[in-house]
């Protein structure tokens, strides 16, 4: 099953998550995404002035870790966490601006994946941002909190997202400064992402300089990626799986 596809339109690279599995994050999907990112890196025309847009088909941008795949296996859980952290490191060191076009729900690890893009646009008519861990009984790893802290500046909103598992609509996320724009429909969201991408392309930024500055901006996240707390309580993962 195809996990994602990559399209190039001029200076824009468009990475689309595909499939009917809610785009849950598992090793196969992460490998597919990282392969696409490596393909972009190998393109000699992408060294400067390009932009990556990530979006998804269907109801979900991503519904988080594939807990059904992992079950209660510590090895699978550890592998899933390790690969996501590698993907996050890839995105933070990616040599161009990145845009997430969220046209469906972005939940838990799927929200973390979205947050690791520089800019976020979102549809208003369907979809929310949701850290579900408190609701399903999972501890949030420190590096997740590092990402959230960098992306949600309002302490009250950050508290409600983490401790109350509050679901944020596009309007609420825009008001809180979490996303950059909100659009009425999925089609308008995709078009808005392309327009934003074209504006960023016009800056003609040096990709390597851009990524080095991003790495400094998100140093807090990078410093936490080496610690894996996902397997601290395997029993809780089994419980969470039963609640899905």
VENURWO-V912144 format. One record per pair of residues at least 12 apart in sequence whose ideal C-beta (glycine too) atoms are under 8 Angstrom apart, sorted by the first residue. I is the first residue (numbers start at 1). GAP is how many residues later the second one is. Records with the same first field share a line. If there is no record, write none. Layout:
I=GAP + GAP
This chain:
1=18 + 20
2=16 + 17 + 30
3=14 + 15 + 16 + 25 + 26 + 29 + 30
4=12 + 13 + 14 + 25 + 28 + 29 + 32
5=13
6=30 + 33 + 34
8=35
9=185
10=191
11=38 + 39 + 40 + 190
12=38 + 39 + 41 + 182 + 185 + 186 + 189
13=27 + 33 + 37 + 38 + 39 + 40 + 83
14=39 + 41
15=18 + 21 + 22 + 37 + 38 + 39 + 40
16=38 + 39 + 40 + 41
17=12 + 16 + 37 + 38 + 39 + 40 + 44 + 45
18=38 + 39
19=38
20=38
21=45
22=36 + 37 + 38 + 40 + 41
23=33 + 35 + 37 + 38 + 39 + 40 + 87
24=38 + 39 + 40 + 41 + 42 + 44 + 45 + 86
25=37 + 39 + 40 + 41 + 55 + 59 + 84 + 85 + 88
26=39 + 40 + 43 + 44 + 54
27=52 + 53 + 56
29=37
30=50 + 53 + 54 + 56 + 57
31=52
33=54
34=52 + 53 + 56
37=15 + 53 + 54 + 57
40=12
41=53 + 54
46=49 + 50 + 161
47=48 + 159 + 160 + 161
48=156 + 157 + 158 + 159
49=47 + 152 + 154 + 155 + 156 + 158
50=46 + 151 + 157
51=45 + 46 + 47 + 48 + 146 + 149 + 150
52=42 + 44 + 45 + 46 + 47 + 65
53=45 + 46 + 47 + 48 + 140 + 141 + 144
54=44 + 45 + 46 + 47 + 60 + 63
55=45 + 46 + 47 + 48 + 135 + 138
56=46 + 47 + 48
58=46
59=45 + 46 + 67 + 68
60=44 + 45 + 46 + 47 + 50
61=39 + 41 + 42 + 43 + 44 + 45 + 49 + 53 + 66
62=44 + 45 + 47 + 48 + 49 + 51 + 52
63=42 + 44 + 45 + 47
64=43 + 44 + 45 + 46 + 47 + 68
65=15 + 19 + 43 + 44
66=14
67=170 + 173 + 174 + 177
68=173 + 176
70=167 + 171
71=167 + 170
72=162 + 163 + 165 + 166 + 169
73=161
74=157 + 160
77=153 + 154 + 157 + 160
78=150 + 152 + 153
80=150
81=60 + 147 + 149 + 150
82=146
84=25 + 28 + 29
85=58 + 140 + 143
87=26 + 29
88=24 + 25 + 28 + 55 + 59 + 133 + 137
89=133 + 136
91=25 + 26
92=24 + 119 + 122 + 123 + 126 + 129 + 130
93=118 + 121 + 122
94=117 + 120
95=112 + 113 + 115 + 116
96=109 + 111 + 114 + 115
97=21 + 22 + 100 + 103 + 108 + 113
98=18 + 19 + 20 + 21
99=18 + 19 + 20 + 21 + 22 + 94 + 97 + 98 + 101
100=14 + 17 + 19 + 20 + 21
101=20 + 21 + 88 + 89 + 91 + 92
102=12 + 18 + 19 + 20 + 21 + 25 + 27 + 68 + 77 + 87
103=19 + 20 + 23 + 24 + 83 + 86 + 87
104=19 + 22 + 23 + 82
105=22 + 23 + 25
106=21 + 22 + 23 + 24
107=22 + 23 + 24 + 25
108=22 + 23 + 24 + 25
109=35
111=18 + 19 + 20
112=32 + 35 + 36
114=15
115=32 + 33 + 35 + 36
116=31 + 105
118=96
119=61 + 77 + 81
120=53 + 58 + 59 + 60
121=58 + 59 + 60 + 61 + 62 + 68 + 71 + 72 + 75
122=48 + 51 + 52 + 57 + 59 + 60 + 61 + 67
123=47 + 59 + 60 + 61 + 62 + 63 + 65 + 66
124=45 + 46 + 47 + 58 + 59 + 60 + 61
125=59 + 60 + 61
126=60
127=43
128=39 + 40 + 41 + 42
129=32 + 38 + 39 + 44 + 49
130=35 + 36 + 37 + 38
131=13 + 17 + 30 + 31 + 34
132=33
133=32
134=28 + 29 + 30 + 31
135=30
136=103 + 104 + 107 + 108
137=99 + 102 + 103 + 106
138=98 + 99 + 102
139=90 + 93 + 94 + 97
140=22
141=86 + 87 + 88 + 89
142=82 + 85 + 87
143=78 + 81 + 82 + 84
145=17
146=74 + 75 + 77 + 78
147=74
148=13 + 14
149=71
150=67 + 68 + 70 + 71
151=27
152=24 + 26
153=23 + 24
154=22 + 23
157=19 + 21
170=12 + 13
180=16
181=15
